[in-house]
Amino acid sequence: MKQRIISYTEAICEATEQEMARDSSVILLGQGVDYDRGLLGTTKGLVNKFGSKRVFDTPLSEDGMTGISIGAALAGLRPVHTHVRMEFLILAMNQLINIAAKARYMYGGAVTVPIVIRTLIGDGWGAQHSQGLHSLFANIPGLKIVMPSTPYEAKGFLIQAIRDNNPVIFIEHFKLYAEKGHVPKKPYVIPFGKAVVRKKGNDITLVGLSWMNVECQNAARHLEKTGVSAEIIDPLSLNPLDINTIIKSVEKTGKLIVVDAAWTSCGFSAEIVARVAEHFRTRKKILAERIGFAPVPSPNSPALEKYFYPNAEKIARVALKMVRGKTAKMSFAADKLDSKSGMTEKV
Amino acid sequence: MTFNKAKAYELLYRARRADEVLAEIVKEGRIPLPIHLSIGQEAVSVGACLALKKDDVVFGTYRGHALYIAKGGNLKKMFAELYGKATGCAKGKGGSMHLIDIRAGVMGMSAIVGTGIPNATGYALGMQYQKKKKVVVNFFGDGATEEGAFHESLNFAALKKLPIIYICENNRYAISTHQSVRQPELNIAGRARSYGIKSKVIRGNSTLAIYQEIKKAREEILKRGSGPIFFECLTCRWRQHLGPNDDFGPGGRDIKEVEPWIKNDELLRVGHLLSRKAKKNIETKVEAEIKDAILFAEKSRYPAPKDLWADVFAP
């Protein structure tokens, strides 16, 4: 079958467009959704197609507007609400945690809150425009949280999120926006809670979230050259989490690295390691490591950034040591280890 | 639709007596805290709800017993909810602060001050989008107007001309902190006006006055698409913020502030509009209903252990 190659950005836009055409209760709101550029391309042209009643910019009221989306959802709409930086969600924590996550439960199943919160993390831009805060939300029962890392999954997950009768936090990564891949034209859903094995391997299991899965793939290519075979898993969905696919892999490799686009302390990487440890207990000796942001706020200077963010080189070094022992050394041509593609435009 | 004084008395009496009886049950320890009684403030909910249609929707707060009753919420399910029973309006998961009765148009109440305001506003956006001929009425206290969500919601409602009536039940107190300690300017209606929202203060805790204003506002919104309308209703809570008792004296309020309100009890004032016999009939009927509700609640089963896991997510 001929592959249809489009970008992650285009996949998100196409999913939104197809769902809005299918279901008139879907509305799209958020800062910049009706700009000509269309929120970095992810909402391009939608206001022209569906009109300003369905696609509209909002006042700078993250808390209020998130509560308004929830209210509209209670009334039967399916709002897709964009927050262009994940930091902005901190202003909406009250509505997301106290209402969205709990409404169905605390009202005894009397209501549904079908909202999609689209948000973005990414490298760079200093302390308040780069944080991966998914672990804060993953702590809360009642929220579904997904981090698609390919265009194919971005489309299938977004359609699933829009059709889901629960609040879904849909987390994108700036660096993924330029990624391209096969995406079927026809609408399709990918159910949440199924991890994907990106690459088979026998020596070590690499679990990477969001952009960090791309870094894991780059690391694995270099590990391959030194004869280390890494298996790569993308959890894709934090809640529900498919831990079994990870456990199955660790059963085989006995070694696990979880790489997160976030801090490790009390983070989602700790959750995965804990669940794996709880599964194996004393039955099997497991080596596990977590890799994430340096435990400091994100610096703006590129000179410091390279020490702050995990990358393929770091992942490969840690993996090699785990597989070959402490003295193992690896030479890297750093330029070749850079991400296979990167963000070319920052907006 | 004219003012139905018998219906007004019945709702006021049901709200008052339900809370009085609940206070006694709480004192006996048969219902766990928290409980925030509406006693003294019933006229605001009753006056407003008398002017609404069944499919109009109200959003309230954790002090929501009177609103739930005034909008026609099921009394048995309310009592069962407070007892933590599976037959409660939220299957025992919500409690006193999270009453809900969708069939009666009572949306879920929230315990975080101000959080219901954007939800009500969003509901109104949904109504407008679906071109439904109904209004949303959002009740909240004076404290909620200090929250950012209040201002963010009014800004948006005015911007989009949403079909919503905001009712601030100003009882002057956040727990035991007077409005003047919290706000430099006491005119809450004036703040709403600054968003271009038609606003009015309603004094006197009068069911009739509130009914008339809400009825007019509802028509203006539905017939003329006026957008949001705001009312600040001055009222008084007779009991303590949380719990079955009063809070007069050291650390609480001065009884002298509350006495005039008790003397002008709206329940008695509306009662005087009816014949002795009509009044008696209503009272007998409501007392029997409350007795039934208690019996229903006490006989109902508690949620089963497996219910702990139900309704985290919708199918």
Interface residues (C-beta under 8 A of the other chain):
Chain A: I27 K53 T58 P59 S61 D63 G64 M65 T66 G67 I68 S69 I70 G71 A72 A73 L74 A75 G76 L77 N94 Q95 N98 I99 A103 R104 Y105 M106 Y107 G108 G109 A110 V111 T112 V113 P114 P141 G142 K144 N165 N166
Chain B: G88 C89 A90 K91 G92 K93 G94 H98 I100 I102 M107 G108 S110 I112 T115 I117 P118 N119 A120 T121 G122 Y123 A124 L125 G126 M127 Y129 Q130 G148 A149 H151 E152 S153 N155 F156 L159 A310 D311 V312 F313 A314 P315
